[in-house]
């Protein structure tokens, strides 16, 4: 896999070295065991996989190259480049402007753009409708296109399903940029419907089997399906794809459930006519990070800190996994670790920030899981670790500890 040129201030001199060392030791990713950094009174446990993925590094490289190669030109980001405030704030500080927010709401008028402007498509991709608007202005939307190759892989798989006259069931969050883009690309060739979780997949299954009236489909999915969607017609042949940052295990469970539904309705002998196997749409980075996080669940630890953007889907799922076993705090960065007594963190289900007291146990040694989502620079984990060390007396120098582990 190729390497990317990204700004040095996103590289980590501590935790990043541990991660790079593990990659050299285990290039085939056979060992998912976490890495322990023992600093005496405090011990940090790091997942085997975390941080920037292929698609994110590709997007960052293209964005900063655009800045370097086009001095004096106006450069716009269609929306947030990735779901990390540190990266987006840095790009904005260098003169980039955002056209839309993460929900597709306009932050400026389209008529402010000219054919001489540069518009960068984010890693999530964009809709065909937005591409058409940019072309009408005279801007080539593919010239600075940072769409993740694994997102494009989902689009290609959806197109293959369309060629076989299958409806595409998209497992994703309807408001998320990637899901909106996938829906748009899918809808040009076939019917599509978005399901957010297993409960909705089960409802869809009951509609397919006739256990719910057809009108129930419009009630539940009317705002998340293609125009003119007819359950009797469009749920006859289906395939499942996903927003690549969803829980891979949940996507697979949804696909398995709907496969069983179609087998029940049409019989095993005719299953292949009515259900398409689409396992290959799961993102490798999402899988790696989630598999490594599941391995963290076997560790002995007192709490977990997960670093990332609060609107980051893949990061929220890491939190969801870890909080099954540990007190888990979803933070943006070191500024949220306010003291040994107070930590600000994001309650994802409630969509609000909270402050927790007495978050850092008094026991010594205290063991802390520290990980991040795919859109988080490793350097932010360094900062969080160093901030925590300010509240723990007698901790070993982390530079010396890393040097001892990494030849």
N, C-alpha and C positions, 0 to 999 in steps of 0.2 A: 504494500500500500504506500502511495506517495506521501512525502512529507510536505509541510506548508511553511511559508515564511509569515510569521505573525509577530507583532510588536514585542520587543523584549520585556516590556512592563507587564505582559500577561504570563510570562514564564516564571516558574517557581524555582528558587535556589535551594529550597529545602524539601518540601513534600514532593515536588516535581522530580527531584533526583531519585527519591525512593520509588516513584512510579516508573521512571525510565529504567531503573535497575531491575525491577521486576519483569519488565518487557524483555530485557536482554536475557534474563534467566529463563523465561518461559515464553518464547516467541509464539508458540502454538496455543497459548491460553489454556493449558491443561490444569493449572493450579489456581483455584479460586480462593485459596486461603488468604485472609487479610494480613496486612503488615503491622507489626507492633513496634512503636517507637517508645522505649522506656526511658522516661526522664526522672525517675525516682519517685517523688511524691505524686506525680501525675503521669499517666500512660495514655498514649494516643493510639487508636486502632484505625487503620485506613483500609478501605475496600480495595480489592485487587484492581477494579476498574472504576474510574470516576473522571469527571472533568470533560474538557473539550473532546468532541467526537470529530470524525472526518468531515461531516457536513458543516459543522460550526467553524472549524479551522479554514475550510474552503471559503466560507462566506466572509470571514474576517480578512483573509488574504486579499480577496477581490476588492473589498471595501477600502482597505488602506492603500492598495495599489491605485485605485481610482483617484484617491486624494493626491497621491504622489505624482501621478502621471498627468493630472489635469489642473495645474495651478491656475487660479483665476476663474475657473469655471464654476458655475453653480451646480452643486451635487445634492441630490435628494435621495432619501431612503423612503421607499414606498411605505414601510411601517417599521417597527422595531426590527433591527437586523437579526437579533436573537433575543430570547427572553432573559436578558441579564442587564440590570440597570447600569453596572459599571462600564460595560462595553458600549451600550447605547449612549450613555452620558459622555464618554470619551469621544465618540464619533461626532456628537452634537457640538462638543467643545471645539472640534476642529473645523466646524463650519457646515456640517451636514444638517439638512432640515428634514423633518418627517412630514409626509403627505397625509398619512392616515394614522389612526391609533390601532391598537391590536384587534379591535372589534370591527375595523373597516370604516369607522366614522371619519369624515374628512376634517383635517386640521388646517387646510387651505383649499382654495378653489383650483380646479383643474386648469382654468384659463390663466392662472399665474405661471404655468409652465410654458416653455417655448421649445422649439426643435433643437436649440443649442444646449439645452440642459441635459444633465446626466441623471438618470433615475436607476437606482439599484434595487433589484427584486430581492427580498429577504430569503433566508434559508428555507422558510416554510413554503415558498412558492407563492403564486397569486392566481386569481381567477382569469378565465379567458376574457371576461368582460372588461377587466382592468387592463389587460394586454391590449385589447382593441382600442380603449380610450387613449393609451399612450401612443399607439401607432397613428391614430387620427391627429395627434398633436405633431407627429413627425419624429417621435422618440422610439428607437428600437428597444423593446423590453428585454430582448435576449442578449444585448451587448454587455450588460453588467448584471447578469442573472446569476444569483448565488443559490438558486434552489438546490436543496440537498439531493444528490443522486438517488438516495434511498426513497425520498418522496416521489421522485420521477418514476422510480420502479413501481410504486403503487399505481401511478397513473397508467403506466403501460399495462399492468396486470388488469386494471379496470377496462382498458380498451380491448384487451383480449377477451374478457368476459362479454363485452358489448358485441364483439364479432360473433360470439356464439349465442347471442340473444338472451343472455342472462341479465337479470337485475342485480345491481351491486348494493350490498348491505355494507355501509361504512360504519365501523366502530370508532366513534370519536366524539369530541365536544363540538357541537354545532357552531359555536361562536369562535372557535379557534381558527387562526389564519390557515393552518395546514388543511384542516377539514373543509373549510370553505373552498379552498383551491382544489382539493381532490373532488369535492362534489361538483364543482363547475366543470372540471375536465371530464368527469364521468358522465355528466348529464348531456354532453354533446353527442353521446353515442347510445345511451341506454337509460332505462329508468334507474333511480337511485333513492335510497332512504338511509337516514342516519340514526343509529341507535347508540345511546350513551353508556349503557351498562347491561348486565345480565338480566335484570328485571325487565328492561324494555325488549331484550331479545326473546325472553320467555313470552311476553305479551304478543310479540310478532309471531311466535310459533303457534300460539293459541288461535290467532287470526287465520293463519295458514291452514290449521286443522279444523277450522269452523267452530272452535270453542268460544269465540267471541264474534259478535256481529260485525259485518264489514264496516259499519259506521264508526266502530271503535278505532279503526285505523286512522281515519281523518281526525278524530279527536286527539289521538296520541302523537301522530306523525305528520299531520297536515302541513306544518310549517317547516318540516325537515324532509320533504320528498320532492321529486320532480313534478312539475305541473301535469295534471291529468292522470296521476298515478291511480291505477285500478288494481286493488289487491287481488281480485279474482284472476286477472290477466298477468300482472307484473310480479306476483309471488309464486309463479309456476316453476321458474328456473332461477336460482340465485347463487351468488358467490359472496364471500365475505372478505373485505380488505379493512385496513385500519389506519387511523392516524398513528404515525410511527412511534409517537411518544407515549402511547397508552400502555397499560400493563399488558405485557405480552401474554401472560398466563390467562388474563381475562379475555383477550381477543380470541385465543385458542379455545377457551371454554365456550365462548359465544358461537364460534364456528362449529364446534363439536355438537353443541345443543341443536343448532339449526340443521345440521346434517342428520341428526337423529329424527328431527321433525319431518324432514323430507323423506327419509327412509320409511317412517311410519305411514306417511300419506301415499307414497308411490311404490313402496316395496324395495327391498335391497337390489333386486334384479334391475330396476330402472333408476337407481339412485344417481348414477353418473349422468343421466340425462337431465336431472333436475338440481344437482348440487355440484359445484366446482370446488376442488381442493385448492386453497389459496394460501397455504402456509408460508410461501416464499415472500409475502409482503411484510413480514415482521423485521424491524430494523435491527441490524447486528449490534449497534451501540446500545440501544435500549435493552436488548437481550443481555448483553455483557454486564451492563450496570446493574440490572435487576438480579441477574444470577449472582453477581458478586455481593449485592446487598443481602440476598437470601443467605449467603454464607456468613455474613456478619451476624445474622440472627443466632448463630451457634456460639458466638463469642461471649465471654463474661465481661460485662461492662456496666457502668453505673448510669450512663445517659448517652444520647446521640445528638450531635449537631449536624444539620444538613444545610449546606450553603447554596443559595441560588436565587434567581428571580422569583418573586411571589406569583408571577403569572406563568411560570415554567411548568408545563404539564409533566414532563419526565421527572423533574425534581419533586413535584408533589407526590408522585407515585413511590419514590424512594422513602419519603416521609411516611406514607401510608404503610409501607412494609415494616419499617423500623419501629414505628410506634406500637406495633403488635407486641413488642417485648420490652422496649426501653422508654423512659421518659425522653421524648424527642422534640427538639426545637428547630424550627425552620426559620433560618435567618438570612438576611441579605449579605451581611459581612461583619467585620469586626466591630463596627459602630453599634451593633445591636447587643454586643456583650458589654453591658454598661458597668457592671461591678460584680463582685463575688455574690452579691445578694440579688441582683436584678438583671434579667435578660429580656429583651424585646424580641418577639417572634411572631410568626404568622400562623393563625388558625385557618388552615385551608378550607375545611368544610364550611366554616362560618364566614369565610372571606373577610377576616378582620385581623388587625395586629393586636397583640396582647402583651402584657408584662407579667412575668412569673418571678416570684420571690423565692429565695433559698434554692435556686436551681443548681448550684454547685455544692455537692455534698461535702461535709467537713471531714469525712473519712480519708485516710491516706494509706496506701496510694489510692487515688481516684482514677478510674479508667473511663476514657471518653472516646466514643466512636466519632470520627470526623470524616465526612464525605461530601460530595456535591453532585449536582446534575450536569448534564452534557453541555450546557451553555455557560458554565462557570469557569473562569480562569483559575488555574492552580494557585496563582499568587494570592488569591483571596483566602485560600485555606491556610497559607503561611501566616497571613495577617491575623486570622482568627486564632490560630494556635498561639501566636506570640501574645495576643491580647489575653487569652486565658492564663498564660504563664505569669502575667502581671499579678494574678490573684492567688498564686500558689508559691509559698516560700520554699526555698531550697531546691528548686528544680534544676536539673542538669542543663547545661548549655545545649540547645537543640542543634546547633551547628556541629558541635563535637559529636553528638549522638548520631547524626546523619552521616558524618564522615566515618564513623566507626562501622556503620552498616553498609556503606557504599564505598567500595575500593577506589 
